[in-house]
Amino acid sequence: MAITLTDANFEELVLKSDKPVLIDFWAEWCGPCRMVGPIVEELAREYDGQAVIGKVNVDENPGITMKYGIRNIPTLLFFKNGEVADKQVGAVPKNVLLNKLSALL
């Protein structure tokens, strides 16, 4: 299951992670976010132990959202060694996210 990331735990779970991190920036009211959500959950199960997969509710965590300039959702950021390594804006098929995440392993 994808972990819930917040302004409070972001640094510890993402920036200090020794594994690649995929973050789904989403909101309850966002239709395309509901399409991407189940894919993110599948990736969390498939990459358990290999990568950190998390979700940030943009309405509840404005600090992270502003820091990374998230203006459109869903936006998925891929981190490696505490730095943004890749980005995907909008709903896409699972294989697009799979390829981006696999490239960081």
Residue, then its C-alpha position, 0 to 999 in steps of 0.5 A: m500500500a502506498i504510504t501517506l506523505t505529509d509536510a511533516n514526514f516528507e524529509e525523512l521518508v523521501l529526501k533521506s530514502d536510500k531507495p527510489v521514491l515515486i510520489d503521487f500528488w493528488a486530491e479527492w476532487c480530481g477525476p484523473c487522480r482517481m484513475v491514477g490512484p489504483i495504478v500507484e497502489e499496484l506499483a506500491r505492492e509490486y515494488d515493496g522493498q525496492a522503492v518507496i511509493g507514496k501519495v501527497n494530498v495537495d489540499e492537506n499539504p501545501g508546503i510540499t506542493m508549493k516547494y515542488g511547484i505542483r500546479n496540475i494534478p495528478t503530478l507524479l515525481f520520481f526521486k533518487n538520492g533526495e533529488v527529483a529525477d523524473k516527472q509525469v503530469g497527468a493520467v498515464p497508463k501503468n507502463v509509463l510509470l513502470n518504465k520511469l520507476s524501473a529506470l531508477l532502480 
